[in-house]
Amino acid sequence: MKKTKIIAFSGSLRAASFNTFAIKAAQQLAPAGCEIELINYADLPLYNQDEADVETPALLLAIAEKVRAADGILFATPEYNYSLPGALKNLIDWLSRQAPQPLAGKPTAIISASMGMLGGARVQYHLRQILVCLDVHVLNKPEIMIGQAHEKFDAQGQLLDETTNTLIATQMQALCAFSQQLD
């Protein structure tokens, strides 16, 4: 089996983000031959068509190339006001305007983590709706919604909850297999 390259985006730009911690757990739990790279997009300016018509930011062009070259995508995001954080939506808006479309046809998995009981369930459904528009192939199961995330990660970001560890390992195995299947 060839090496599988997954790129990951955290919906939270915060240094101690539970969603970034979830991506780091996914990196550790991914099956052999599956590599996950966390992409930093914090410096991406707000999308403005007038400015994009003049010049697309170099950061976005580099991210778009990484997306095109990747076998799959992992999104890990908190829920802000029942929806996506603005920075993640901005990234998706920028990527959606690139040609050829880098997100189209990409196998993708979603994780959400929050301190609330639902673990970001509503953001997952909203993100899926956006990704359908972009012809992204979202892995249906397992769904991972890490509720009460502050009790499942330690201060260093280590995932302590065995059930969540098992779910993430299972999801990464499924995403890597899905990526190979659609290749």
C-alpha positions as protocol buffer text, in pm:
chain_id: "A"
residue {
  index: 1
  type: MET
  ca { x: 0 y: 0 z: 0 }
}
residue {
  index: 2
  type: LYS
  ca { x: 136 y: 344 z: -90 }
}
residue {
  index: 3
  type: LYS
  ca { x: 195 y: 611 z: 170 }
}
residue {
  index: 4
  type: THR
  ca { x: -115 y: 820 z: 240 }
}
residue {
  index: 5
  type: LYS
  ca { x: -76 y: 1195 z: 294 }
}
residue {
  index: 6
  type: ILE
  ca { x: -351 y: 1367 z: 495 }
}
residue {
  index: 7
  type: ILE
  ca { x: -349 y: 1739 z: 561 }
}
residue {
  index: 8
  type: ALA
  ca { x: -526 y: 1875 z: 866 }
}
residue {
  index: 9
  type: PHE
  ca { x: -684 y: 2207 z: 952 }
}
residue {
  index: 10
  type: SER
  ca { x: -780 y: 2312 z: 1304 }
}
residue {
  index: 11
  type: GLY
  ca { x: -1079 y: 2542 z: 1321 }
}
residue {
  index: 12
  type: SER
  ca { x: -931 y: 2706 z: 1629 }
}
residue {
  index: 13
  type: LEU
  ca { x: -625 y: 2927 z: 1602 }
}
residue {
  index: 14
  type: ARG
  ca { x: -573 y: 2925 z: 1980 }
}
residue {
  index: 15
  type: ALA
  ca { x: -242 y: 2776 z: 2100 }
}
residue {
  index: 16
  type: ALA
  ca { x: -408 y: 2542 z: 2352 }
}
residue {
  index: 17
  type: SER
  ca { x: -694 y: 2441 z: 2123 }
}
residue {
  index: 18
  type: PHE
  ca { x: -863 y: 2109 z: 2202 }
}
residue {
  index: 19
  type: ASN
  ca { x: -916 y: 2067 z: 1828 }
}
residue {
  index: 20
  type: THR
  ca { x: -548 y: 2110 z: 1753 }
}
residue {
  index: 21
  type: PHE
  ca { x: -482 y: 1862 z: 2034 }
}
residue {
  index: 22
  type: ALA
  ca { x: -724 y: 1621 z: 1860 }
}
residue {
  index: 23
  type: ILE
  ca { x: -524 y: 1656 z: 1536 }
}
residue {
  index: 24
  type: LYS
  ca { x: -204 y: 1582 z: 1727 }
}
residue {
  index: 25
  type: ALA
  ca { x: -371 y: 1272 z: 1871 }
}
residue {
  index: 26
  type: ALA
  ca { x: -474 y: 1172 z: 1517 }
}
residue {
  index: 27
  type: GLN
  ca { x: -112 y: 1211 z: 1404 }
}
residue {
  index: 28
  type: GLN
  ca { x: -4 y: 968 z: 1678 }
}
residue {
  index: 29
  type: LEU
  ca { x: -290 y: 724 z: 1619 }
}
residue {
  index: 30
  type: ALA
  ca { x: -280 y: 714 z: 1238 }
}
residue {
  index: 31
  type: PRO
  ca { x: -203 y: 373 z: 1092 }
}
residue {
  index: 32
  type: ALA
  ca { x: 140 y: 292 z: 953 }
}
residue {
  index: 33
  type: GLY
  ca { x: 189 y: 450 z: 613 }
}
residue {
  index: 34
  type: CYS
  ca { x: -52 y: 736 z: 685 }
}
residue {
  index: 35
  type: GLU
  ca { x: 104 y: 1076 z: 755 }
}
residue {
  index: 36
  type: ILE
  ca { x: -96 y: 1374 z: 884 }
}
residue {
  index: 37
  type: GLU
  ca { x: 38 y: 1727 z: 843 }
}
residue {
  index: 38
  type: LEU
  ca { x: -119 y: 2014 z: 1038 }
}
residue {
  index: 39
  type: ILE
  ca { x: -143 y: 2325 z: 818 }
}
residue {
  index: 40
  type: ASN
  ca { x: -117 y: 2671 z: 973 }
}
residue {
  index: 41
  type: TYR
  ca { x: -337 y: 2929 z: 801 }
}
residue {
  index: 42
  type: ALA
  ca { x: -353 y: 3189 z: 1079 }
}
residue {
  index: 43
  type: ASP
  ca { x: -202 y: 3464 z: 863 }
}
residue {
  index: 44
  type: LEU
  ca { x: -451 y: 3427 z: 578 }
}
residue {
  index: 45
  type: PRO
  ca { x: -625 y: 3763 z: 517 }
}
residue {
  index: 46
  type: LEU
  ca { x: -1002 y: 3790 z: 501 }
}
residue {
  index: 47
  type: TYR
  ca { x: -1138 y: 3689 z: 163 }
}
residue {
  index: 48
  type: ASN
  ca { x: -1216 y: 3987 z: -59 }
}
residue {
  index: 49
  type: GLN
  ca { x: -1286 y: 3926 z: -428 }
}
residue {
  index: 50
  type: ASP
  ca { x: -1150 y: 4269 z: -525 }
}
residue {
  index: 51
  type: GLU
  ca { x: -816 y: 4191 z: -362 }
}
residue {
  index: 52
  type: ALA
  ca { x: -816 y: 3832 z: -490 }
}
residue {
  index: 53
  type: ASP
  ca { x: -859 y: 3966 z: -844 }
}
residue {
  index: 54
  type: VAL
  ca { x: -537 y: 4163 z: -800 }
}
residue {
  index: 55
  type: GLU
  ca { x: -329 y: 3902 z: -617 }
}
residue {
  index: 56
  type: THR
  ca { x: -400 y: 3576 z: -436 }
}
residue {
  index: 57
  type: PRO
  ca { x: -193 y: 3554 z: -117 }
}
residue {
  index: 58
  type: ALA
  ca { x: 114 y: 3333 z: -147 }
}
residue {
  index: 59
  type: LEU
  ca { x: 9 y: 3151 z: 171 }
}
residue {
  index: 60
  type: LEU
  ca { x: -321 y: 3050 z: 12 }
}
residue {
  index: 61
  type: LEU
  ca { x: -152 y: 2936 z: -309 }
}
residue {
  index: 62
  type: ALA
  ca { x: 83 y: 2715 z: -104 }
}
residue {
  index: 63
  type: ILE
  ca { x: -210 y: 2573 z: 96 }
}
residue {
  index: 64
  type: ALA
  ca { x: -409 y: 2506 z: -222 }
}
residue {
  index: 65
  type: GLU
  ca { x: -115 y: 2310 z: -365 }
}
residue {
  index: 66
  type: LYS
  ca { x: -87 y: 2106 z: -44 }
}
residue {
  index: 67
  type: VAL
  ca { x: -460 y: 2028 z: -65 }
}
residue {
  index: 68
  type: ARG
  ca { x: -431 y: 1922 z: -430 }
}
residue {
  index: 69
  type: ALA
  ca { x: -133 y: 1698 z: -351 }
}
residue {
  index: 70
  type: ALA
  ca { x: -292 y: 1542 z: -42 }
}
residue {
  index: 71
  type: ASP
  ca { x: -474 y: 1211 z: -44 }
}
residue {
  index: 72
  type: GLY
  ca { x: -724 y: 1336 z: 212 }
}
residue {
  index: 73
  type: ILE
  ca { x: -819 y: 1609 z: 458 }
}
residue {
  index: 74
  type: LEU
  ca { x: -892 y: 1615 z: 831 }
}
residue {
  index: 75
  type: PHE
  ca { x: -1086 y: 1904 z: 980 }
}
residue {
  index: 76
  type: ALA
  ca { x: -1099 y: 1943 z: 1359 }
}
residue {
  index: 77
  type: THR
  ca { x: -1309 y: 2237 z: 1467 }
}
residue {
  index: 78
  type: PRO
  ca { x: -1492 y: 2387 z: 1760 }
}
residue {
  index: 79
  type: GLU
  ca { x: -1846 y: 2515 z: 1729 }
}
residue {
  index: 80
  type: TYR
  ca { x: -1889 y: 2892 z: 1740 }
}
residue {
  index: 81
  type: ASN
  ca { x: -2252 y: 3007 z: 1765 }
}
residue {
  index: 82
  type: TYR
  ca { x: -2380 y: 2678 z: 1617 }
}
residue {
  index: 83
  type: SER
  ca { x: -2144 y: 2709 z: 1320 }
}
residue {
  index: 84
  type: LEU
  ca { x: -1784 y: 2727 z: 1197 }
}
residue {
  index: 85
  type: PRO
  ca { x: -1523 y: 2964 z: 1335 }
}
residue {
  index: 86
  type: GLY
  ca { x: -1471 y: 3258 z: 1100 }
}
residue {
  index: 87
  type: ALA
  ca { x: -1107 y: 3171 z: 1028 }
}
residue {
  index: 88
  type: LEU
  ca { x: -1196 y: 2821 z: 904 }
}
residue {
  index: 89
  type: LYS
  ca { x: -1484 y: 2951 z: 692 }
}
residue {
  index: 90
  type: ASN
  ca { x: -1247 y: 3211 z: 548 }
}
residue {
  index: 91
  type: LEU
  ca { x: -996 y: 2940 z: 454 }
}
residue {
  index: 92
  type: ILE
  ca { x: -1267 y: 2736 z: 285 }
}
residue {
  index: 93
  type: ASP
  ca { x: -1395 y: 3045 z: 100 }
}
residue {
  index: 94
  type: TRP
  ca { x: -1044 y: 3118 z: -31 }
}
residue {
  index: 95
  type: LEU
  ca { x: -990 y: 2756 z: -136 }
}
residue {
  index: 96
  type: SER
  ca { x: -1331 y: 2743 z: -306 }
}
residue {
  index: 97
  type: ARG
  ca { x: -1224 y: 3022 z: -544 }
}
residue {
  index: 98
  type: GLN
  ca { x: -912 y: 2845 z: -670 }
}
residue {
  index: 99
  type: ALA
  ca { x: -894 y: 2673 z: -1007 }
}
residue {
  index: 100
  type: PRO
  ca { x: -863 y: 2389 z: -1041 }
}
residue {
  index: 101
  type: GLN
  ca { x: -1074 y: 2340 z: -731 }
}
residue {
  index: 102
  type: PRO
  ca { x: -839 y: 2183 z: -470 }
}
residue {
  index: 103
  type: LEU
  ca { x: -1111 y: 2046 z: -240 }
}
residue {
  index: 104
  type: ALA
  ca { x: -1321 y: 1870 z: -505 }
}
residue {
  index: 105
  type: GLY
  ca { x: -1323 y: 1494 z: -469 }
}
residue {
  index: 106
  type: LYS
  ca { x: -1108 y: 1488 z: -157 }
}
residue {
  index: 107
  type: PRO
  ca { x: -1182 y: 1223 z: 106 }
}
residue {
  index: 108
  type: THR
  ca { x: -1233 y: 1407 z: 434 }
}
residue {
  index: 109
  type: ALA
  ca { x: -1298 y: 1337 z: 800 }
}
residue {
  index: 110
  type: ILE
  ca { x: -1429 y: 1571 z: 1068 }
}
residue {
  index: 111
  type: ILE
  ca { x: -1359 y: 1586 z: 1440 }
}
residue {
  index: 112
  type: SER
  ca { x: -1506 y: 1842 z: 1675 }
}
residue {
  index: 113
  type: ALA
  ca { x: -1413 y: 1909 z: 2034 }
}
residue {
  index: 114
  type: SER
  ca { x: -1570 y: 2145 z: 2282 }
}
residue {
  index: 115
  type: MET
  ca { x: -1621 y: 2188 z: 2652 }
}
residue {
  index: 116
  type: GLY
  ca { x: -1996 y: 2145 z: 2606 }
}
residue {
  index: 117
  type: MET
  ca { x: -2188 y: 1819 z: 2621 }
}
residue {
  index: 118
  type: LEU
  ca { x: -2257 y: 1795 z: 2246 }
}
residue {
  index: 119
  type: GLY
  ca { x: -1891 y: 1817 z: 2149 }
}
residue {
  index: 120
  type: GLY
  ca { x: -1957 y: 2039 z: 1848 }
}
residue {
  index: 121
  type: ALA
  ca { x: -2228 y: 1829 z: 1683 }
}
residue {
  index: 122
  type: ARG
  ca { x: -2392 y: 2128 z: 1515 }
}
residue {
  index: 123
  type: VAL
  ca { x: -2068 y: 2252 z: 1357 }
}
residue {
  index: 124
  type: GLN
  ca { x: -2012 y: 1911 z: 1201 }
}
residue {
  index: 125
  type: TYR
  ca { x: -2345 y: 1919 z: 1024 }
}
residue {
  index: 126
  type: HIS
  ca { x: -2289 y: 2276 z: 908 }
}
residue {
  index: 127
  type: LEU
  ca { x: -1938 y: 2194 z: 782 }
}
residue {
  index: 128
  type: ARG
  ca { x: -2072 y: 1888 z: 598 }
}
residue {
  index: 129
  type: GLN
  ca { x: -2329 y: 2111 z: 425 }
}
residue {
  index: 130
  type: ILE
  ca { x: -2054 y: 2346 z: 305 }
}
residue {
  index: 131
  type: LEU
  ca { x: -1831 y: 2059 z: 192 }
}
residue {
  index: 132
  type: VAL
  ca { x: -2112 y: 1899 z: -11 }
}
residue {
  index: 133
  type: CYS
  ca { x: -2128 y: 2221 z: -215 }
}
residue {
  index: 134
  type: LEU
  ca { x: -1757 y: 2180 z: -293 }
}
residue {
  index: 135
  type: ASP
  ca { x: -1787 y: 1812 z: -394 }
}
residue {
  index: 136
  type: VAL
  ca { x: -1584 y: 1693 z: -96 }
}
residue {
  index: 137
  type: HIS
  ca { x: -1635 y: 1328 z: 5 }
}
residue {
  index: 138
  type: VAL
  ca { x: -1693 y: 1330 z: 381 }
}
residue {
  index: 139
  type: LEU
  ca { x: -1640 y: 1007 z: 573 }
}
residue {
  index: 140
  type: ASN
  ca { x: -1969 y: 921 z: 741 }
}
residue {
  index: 141
  type: LYS
  ca { x: -1847 y: 704 z: 1027 }
}
residue {
  index: 142
  type: PRO
  ca { x: -1715 y: 710 z: 1282 }
}
residue {
  index: 143
  type: GLU
  ca { x: -1834 y: 1056 z: 1379 }
}
residue {
  index: 144
  type: ILE
  ca { x: -1618 y: 1205 z: 1652 }
}
residue {
  index: 145
  type: MET
  ca { x: -1763 y: 1473 z: 1875 }
}
residue {
  index: 146
  type: ILE
  ca { x: -1549 y: 1519 z: 2183 }
}
residue {
  index: 147
  type: GLY
  ca { x: -1776 y: 1662 z: 2450 }
}
residue {
  index: 148
  type: GLN
  ca { x: -1632 y: 1797 z: 2775 }
}
residue {
  index: 149
  type: ALA
  ca { x: -1294 y: 1813 z: 2603 }
}
residue {
  index: 150
  type: HIS
  ca { x: -1137 y: 1993 z: 2899 }
}
residue {
  index: 151
  type: GLU
  ca { x: -1174 y: 1667 z: 3093 }
}
residue {
  index: 152
  type: LYS
  ca { x: -1030 y: 1448 z: 2817 }
}
residue {
  index: 153
  type: PHE
  ca { x: -702 y: 1627 z: 2747 }
}
residue {
  index: 154
  type: ASP
  ca { x: -432 y: 1715 z: 2997 }
}
residue {
  index: 155
  type: ALA
  ca { x: -264 y: 2058 z: 3018 }
}
residue {
  index: 156
  type: GLN
  ca { x: 0 y: 1948 z: 2766 }
}
residue {
  index: 157
  type: GLY
  ca { x: -265 y: 1844 z: 2513 }
}
residue {
  index: 158
  type: GLN
  ca { x: -231 y: 1470 z: 2561 }
}
residue {
  index: 159
  type: LEU
  ca { x: -558 y: 1283 z: 2500 }
}
residue {
  index: 160
  type: LEU
  ca { x: -629 y: 1080 z: 2815 }
}
residue {
  index: 161
  type: ASP
  ca { x: -968 y: 932 z: 2727 }
}
residue {
  index: 162
  type: GLU
  ca { x: -930 y: 575 z: 2596 }
}
residue {
  index: 163
  type: THR
  ca { x: -1269 y: 570 z: 2422 }
}
residue {
  index: 164
  type: THR
  ca { x: -1181 y: 885 z: 2228 }
}
residue {
  index: 165
  type: ASN
  ca { x: -835 y: 746 z: 2148 }
}
residue {
  index: 166
  type: THR
  ca { x: -1000 y: 435 z: 2003 }
}
residue {
  index: 167
  type: LEU
  ca { x: -1249 y: 641 z: 1801 }
}
residue {
  index: 168
  type: ILE
  ca { x: -977 y: 862 z: 1655 }
}
residue {
  index: 169
  type: ALA
  ca { x: -760 y: 561 z: 1567 }
}
residue {
  index: 170
  type: THR
  ca { x: -1061 y: 399 z: 1398 }
}
residue {
  index: 171
  type: GLN
  ca { x: -1147 y: 718 z: 1209 }
}
residue {
  index: 172
  type: MET
  ca { x: -788 y: 765 z: 1089 }
}
residue {
  index: 173
  type: GLN
  ca { x: -776 y: 406 z: 969 }
}
residue {
  index: 174
  type: ALA
  ca { x: -1107 y: 460 z: 787 }
}
residue {
  index: 175
  type: LEU
  ca { x: -992 y: 793 z: 636 }
}
residue {
  index: 176
  type: CYS
  ca { x: -667 y: 645 z: 511 }
}
residue {
  index: 177
  type: ALA
  ca { x: -850 y: 346 z: 360 }
}
residue {
  index: 178
  type: PHE
  ca { x: -1115 y: 579 z: 208 }
}
residue {
  index: 179
  type: SER
  ca { x: -836 y: 790 z: 55 }
}
residue {
  index: 180
  type: GLN
  ca { x: -681 y: 480 z: -103 }
}
residue {
  index: 181
  type: GLN
  ca { x: -1021 y: 364 z: -229 }
}
residue {
  index: 182
  type: LEU
  ca { x: -1093 y: 696 z: -404 }
}
residue {
  index: 183
  type: ASP
  ca { x: -741 y: 730 z: -542 }
}
